Amino acid sequence: MALWVIGAIWMAGIPAAAAEKSKAEVLGAACEHLVEVLNEKDLTALFGMMEKMKDAGLSWNKELTLPVSGIVACKTPEELYVLWGMYAMDMTYAHLFGKGFEDIVAARVELEDRIGFPRDAFKKPVPESDREEKKNKSIEMIHEMIRQSQENPVLLHTFVGGFYGSTLELFYLFCSLGLAAGVTDQVTDLINSHIPQLDLTYQILDAYGENGELAQLLDVGGRKAVIQSIMDVVKASLGNVREEDLQKVLSIVEPVRAPLKAPCQ
């Protein structure tokens, strides 16, 4: 987690803050940092924690996933970047419970066409039964997106907005399903085990903050504040998640999610 340091002007002639870094400097530093923190070992562990949904007694509920038609055509590019990650999480949820997700894939293809995502350069076919290979390909894709995002704005926005969106959708599913099933020790463990995803999402959003233009572009809608609010709730109840805690998280996520799933008129 990055530490915030606020400098004070303590004598004449000394600037209040360090000179802003160029976009190229910040993009390069962010790439180096994020490839390191989003490493294979930690991402593999994070992906594996999704399995705990079954251990916690959570189940499949199609109604909790995003609509697969009628919501893409009217959205702004920034909303589409977030939806890209939310759809990815819905696919992971469906895959975990052995449900088909061809309709979600089709919705995501429509979305990618609208934002100009270079799909063919990233997505290689992998047999659905080969979960290990799918995991490896996902990690490779994340790292390649980070590297290419230094030169490609679409990839930069998709990576940052998408990771944010996937985290929102993850906690929406956890909290909704946890409230429906009852807040057991297993649900508490599931929520606590995904604090690293919140930390990673915050680090991604924070990594571009030393350049004002990038910070404004990538923290659109106060994304960092949303993630920080969720972390505050989860970390305050660490080891003792209650129904009201899950409801608090939903009260943060649902207002962000609602306009994204709203049908186009």
C-alpha positions in Angstrom: 0.0 0.0 0.0 1.4 3.4 -0.9 2.0 5.9 1.9 0.8 9.4 1.5 3.4 12.1 2.3 2.3 15.7 2.6 5.1 18.2 2.4 4.9 21.7 4.0 6.5 24.9 2.9 9.0 25.6 5.6 11.2 28.3 4.1 10.9 30.8 1.2 11.9 29.5 -2.2 11.3 25.8 -1.5 8.3 24.5 -3.5 5.3 22.9 -1.7 5.5 19.7 -3.7 7.9 17.9 -6.0 7.6 18.7 -9.6 5.0 16.6 -11.4 6.4 13.7 -13.3 5.8 13.3 -17.0 3.2 10.9 -18.3 6.0 8.7 -19.8 7.8 8.6 -16.4 4.7 7.7 -14.5 3.6 5.1 -17.1 7.0 3.4 -17.0 7.2 3.4 -13.2 3.6 2.1 -12.9 4.3 -0.7 -15.4 7.4 -1.8 -13.4 5.6 -1.6 -10.1 2.4 -3.3 -11.2 4.0 -6.2 -12.9 5.9 -6.8 -9.7 2.9 -6.7 -7.4 0.6 -8.5 -9.8 3.0 -11.4 -9.9 2.2 -15.0 -10.8 2.4 -16.3 -7.2 0.0 -13.8 -5.7 -2.4 -13.8 -8.6 -2.6 -17.6 -8.6 -3.4 -17.4 -4.9 -6.0 -14.8 -5.5 -7.7 -16.7 -8.3 -7.7 -19.8 -6.1 -9.6 -18.1 -3.4 -12.6 -17.9 -5.6 -13.1 -21.6 -4.8 -13.9 -20.6 -1.3 -17.3 -19.5 -2.5 -18.5 -23.1 -2.6 -16.8 -23.8 0.8 -18.8 -20.9 2.2 -22.1 -22.4 1.0 -22.6 -19.7 -1.6 -24.4 -20.7 -4.8 -25.2 -19.7 -8.4 -27.7 -16.9 -8.8 -28.1 -15.7 -12.4 -30.1 -12.7 -11.3 -27.1 -11.2 -9.6 -25.0 -11.1 -12.8 -25.2 -8.1 -15.2 -27.7 -8.0 -18.0 -26.2 -9.4 -21.2 -28.1 -7.3 -23.6 -29.4 -3.7 -23.9 -26.8 -2.0 -21.6 -23.7 -1.5 -23.7 -24.7 0.8 -26.6 -25.5 3.9 -24.5 -22.5 3.8 -22.1 -19.6 6.2 -22.1 -16.1 4.7 -22.8 -15.2 5.1 -19.1 -18.3 3.1 -18.1 -17.5 0.5 -20.7 -14.0 0.0 -19.2 -15.5 -0.7 -15.8 -18.2 -3.0 -17.3 -15.4 -5.0 -19.1 -14.0 -6.0 -15.7 -17.5 -6.7 -14.2 -18.4 -9.0 -17.1 -15.1 -10.8 -16.6 -16.0 -11.4 -12.9 -19.4 -12.7 -13.9 -17.8 -15.1 -16.3 -15.5 -16.3 -13.5 -18.5 -16.8 -11.2 -20.4 -18.7 -13.9 -17.4 -20.9 -14.7 -16.8 -21.7 -11.0 -20.4 -23.1 -10.8 -20.3 -24.9 -14.1 -22.7 -22.6 -15.8 -22.5 -21.6 -19.5 -21.5 -18.0 -20.1 -21.6 -17.7 -23.9 -24.1 -14.8 -23.6 -21.7 -12.9 -21.3 -18.9 -13.5 -23.8 -21.1 -12.1 -26.6 -21.9 -9.0 -24.5 -18.2 -8.4 -23.8 -17.3 -8.8 -27.5 -19.9 -6.1 -28.3 -18.3 -3.9 -25.6 -14.8 -4.5 -26.8 -15.8 -3.5 -30.3 -17.1 -0.2 -29.0 -13.9 0.7 -27.2 -11.5 -0.7 -29.8 -10.0 -3.3 -27.6 -7.4 -5.3 -29.6 -9.0 -8.7 -28.8 -7.2 -10.8 -31.3 -3.8 -9.8 -29.9 -4.6 -11.1 -26.5 -7.1 -13.8 -26.5 -5.9 -17.3 -27.4 -8.4 -20.2 -27.3 -8.0 -22.5 -24.3 -10.2 -25.6 -23.7 -12.8 -24.8 -21.0 -11.7 -27.9 -19.1 -8.1 -26.8 -18.8 -8.4 -24.5 -15.8 -4.7 -24.3 -15.1 -4.0 -23.1 -18.6 -6.8 -20.6 -18.4 -5.3 -19.2 -15.2 -1.8 -19.0 -16.8 -3.3 -17.2 -19.9 -5.1 -14.8 -17.7 -1.9 -13.8 -15.8 0.0 -13.5 -19.1 -2.8 -11.2 -20.5 -2.7 -9.0 -17.4 1.0 -8.5 -17.6 1.0 -7.9 -21.4 -1.8 -5.3 -21.0 0.2 -3.5 -18.3 3.3 -3.4 -20.6 1.4 -2.3 -23.7 -0.7 0.2 -21.8 2.4 2.5 -21.8 1.8 3.1 -25.5 -1.9 2.2 -25.9 -4.5 4.4 -24.1 -7.3 1.9 -24.7 -5.3 -0.8 -22.9 -4.5 1.6 -20.1 -8.1 2.5 -19.5 -9.3 -1.1 -19.9 -6.7 -2.4 -17.5 -7.4 0.2 -14.8 -11.1 0.4 -15.2 -11.5 -3.3 -15.7 -9.6 -4.3 -12.5 -11.7 -1.7 -10.6 -14.9 -3.2 -12.1 -14.0 -6.8 -11.4 -13.4 -5.9 -7.7 -16.7 -4.1 -7.4 -18.5 -7.1 -9.0 -16.7 -9.5 -6.8 -17.7 -7.8 -3.6 -21.2 -7.3 -4.9 -21.5 -11.0 -5.4 -19.9 -12.0 -2.1 -22.1 -9.6 -0.1 -25.3 -10.4 -1.8 -24.8 -14.1 -1.6 -23.5 -13.9 1.9 -26.6 -12.1 3.1 -28.8 -14.6 1.4 -27.0 -17.6 2.8 -26.2 -16.2 6.2 -23.0 -14.8 7.6 -21.0 -17.8 8.7 -17.4 -18.2 9.7 -16.8 -19.4 6.1 -18.3 -16.2 4.6 -16.2 -14.1 7.0 -13.1 -16.0 5.8 -14.1 -15.5 2.2 -14.4 -11.8 2.6 -11.2 -11.4 4.6 -9.2 -13.5 2.1 -10.0 -11.0 -0.6 -8.6 -7.9 1.1 -5.5 -8.3 -1.1 -7.7 -7.7 -4.1 -8.9 -4.4 -2.6 -5.3 -3.5 -1.9 -4.2 -4.3 -5.4 -7.0 -2.3 -6.9 -6.1 0.7 -4.8 -2.4 0.3 -5.8 -3.4 0.2 -9.5 -5.4 3.4 -9.2 -2.7 5.1 -7.1 0.1 4.1 -9.4 -0.6 6.9 -11.9 -1.2 9.7 -9.3 2.1 11.5 -9.8 0.9 12.9 -13.1 -2.1 15.1 -12.8 -3.5 14.3 -16.3 -3.3 10.5 -15.7 -4.7 10.8 -12.2 -7.7 12.7 -13.5 -8.3 10.3 -16.3 -8.0 7.1 -14.3 -9.6 8.1 -11.0 -12.7 9.2 -12.8 -15.7 9.2 -10.5 -13.6 8.9 -7.4 -12.6 5.3 -7.9 -9.9 5.3 -5.2 -12.4 6.7 -2.7 -14.9 3.9 -3.4 -12.3 1.2 -2.9 -11.0 2.9 0.2 -14.5 3.0 1.6 -14.9 -0.8 1.1 -11.5 -1.4 2.7 -12.5 0.7 5.7 -15.6 -1.5 6.3 -13.9 -4.8 5.7 -10.8 -4.1 7.7 -12.8 -2.6 10.6 -14.7 -5.9 10.9 -11.8 -8.2 10.2 -12.5 -11.6 11.6 -16.0 -10.6 12.7 -18.0 -9.7 9.6 -21.7 -9.1 10.4 -24.8 -8.6 8.2 -24.6 -4.9 8.7 -21.0 -4.9 7.3 -22.1 -6.7 4.2 -25.0 -4.2 3.8 -22.6 -1.3 4.2 -20.4 -2.7 1.4 -23.4 -3.1 -0.8 -24.5 0.5 0.0 -21.1 1.6 -1.4 -21.1 -0.7 -4.5 -24.7 -0.6 -5.6 -24.9 3.2 -6.4 -21.8 2.7 -8.6 -23.2 -0.4 -10.2 -26.8 0.8 -10.8 -26.1 3.2 -13.7 -23.7 0.6 -15.3 -26.4 -2.1 -15.5 -29.2 0.4 -16.4 -30.9 -0.4 -19.8 -30.3 1.9 -22.7 -33.4 3.8 -23.8 
